[in-house]
């Protein structure tokens, strides 16, 4: 049963690391620009949108172009936040190995 105790300690350590990483992701702000800087989005590492700024010149364009540019910016921001989150969480959880699950 000594292996179970070691496994439990390892799991508790990983849980603390995951919690610390989640707090860091919550605080991390990513600045994403799209449309040549016409759309600026601030999103945190957990994928929460914090700010959206649209250049006044873009708003003078056709509505369909504005919609496409903003949508592309939102999709890009969401993807970058997910990628960043995945990389940070993988760094924390990659060392945890459950016996018999590899």
C-alpha positions as CSV (number, residue, x, y, z in Angstrom):
1,X,0.0,0.0,0.0
2,X,3.0,2.3,0.1
3,X,2.5,2.9,-3.6
4,X,-1.0,4.2,-2.9
5,X,0.3,6.7,-0.4
6,X,2.9,7.9,-2.9
7,X,0.3,8.1,-5.6
8,X,-2.0,10.1,-3.3
9,X,0.8,12.6,-2.5
10,X,1.7,13.0,-6.1
11,X,-2.0,13.6,-6.9
12,X,-2.3,16.2,-4.1
13,X,0.9,18.0,-5.4
14,X,-0.5,18.0,-8.9
15,X,-3.8,19.4,-7.7
16,X,-2.0,22.3,-6.0
17,X,0.0,23.0,-9.1
18,X,-3.2,22.9,-11.2
19,X,-4.9,25.4,-8.9
20,X,-1.9,27.7,-9.0
21,X,-1.8,27.4,-12.8
22,X,-5.5,28.2,-13.1
23,X,-5.0,31.3,-11.0
24,X,-2.2,32.4,-13.2
25,X,-4.3,31.7,-16.3
26,X,-7.1,33.8,-14.9
27,X,-4.6,36.7,-14.4
28,X,-2.8,36.3,-17.7
29,X,-4.1,38.8,-20.3
30,X,-3.6,38.1,-24.0
31,X,-3.9,41.0,-26.5
32,X,-5.1,39.9,-29.9
33,X,-5.4,42.1,-33.0
34,X,-7.1,41.4,-36.3
35,X,-8.0,43.2,-39.5
36,X,-4.7,45.0,-39.6
37,X,-5.3,46.3,-36.1
38,X,-8.9,47.4,-36.7
39,X,-10.2,45.0,-34.0
40,X,-8.4,44.5,-30.7
41,X,-9.5,41.9,-28.1
42,X,-8.2,41.3,-24.6
43,X,-8.8,37.8,-23.3
44,X,-7.5,36.0,-20.3
45,X,-5.8,32.6,-20.2
46,X,-9.0,30.9,-19.2
47,X,-10.8,32.2,-22.3
48,X,-12.8,35.0,-20.7
49,X,-13.2,38.0,-22.9
50,X,-12.1,41.2,-21.1
51,X,-12.3,43.9,-23.7
52,X,-13.2,44.6,-27.4
53,X,-12.1,47.7,-29.3
54,X,-13.2,48.4,-32.9
55,X,-11.5,51.1,-34.9
56,X,-14.0,53.8,-36.0
57,X,-12.8,53.5,-39.5
58,X,-13.8,49.9,-39.7
59,X,-17.3,50.8,-38.7
60,X,-17.6,52.9,-41.9
61,X,-17.2,49.8,-44.0
62,X,-19.9,47.5,-45.2
63,X,-21.7,45.7,-42.3
64,X,-20.8,42.3,-43.7
65,X,-17.1,43.2,-43.7
66,X,-17.4,44.5,-40.1
67,X,-19.1,41.3,-39.0
68,X,-16.5,39.1,-40.7
69,X,-13.6,41.0,-39.2
70,X,-15.0,41.0,-35.7
71,X,-16.0,37.3,-35.9
72,X,-12.5,36.4,-37.2
73,X,-10.9,38.3,-34.3
74,X,-13.1,36.6,-31.7
75,X,-12.4,33.2,-33.2
76,X,-8.7,33.9,-33.2
77,X,-8.7,35.2,-29.7
78,X,-10.6,32.1,-28.4
79,X,-8.2,29.8,-30.2
80,X,-5.1,31.5,-28.9
81,X,-6.4,31.5,-25.4
82,X,-7.3,27.8,-25.7
83,X,-3.8,27.0,-27.0
84,X,-2.1,29.0,-24.3
85,X,-4.3,27.3,-21.6
86,X,-3.6,23.8,-23.0
87,X,0.1,24.4,-23.1
88,X,0.2,25.7,-19.5
89,X,-2.0,22.8,-18.2
90,X,0.0,20.2,-20.1
91,X,3.1,21.5,-18.4
92,X,1.6,20.9,-15.0
93,X,-0.1,17.5,-15.7
94,X,2.5,15.8,-17.9
95,X,4.5,14.5,-15.0
96,X,1.6,12.7,-13.4
97,X,1.4,9.0,-14.3
98,X,-1.2,6.6,-13.0
99,X,0.3,3.1,-12.8
100,X,-1.4,0.8,-15.3
101,X,-2.8,3.6,-17.4
102,X,0.2,4.0,-19.8
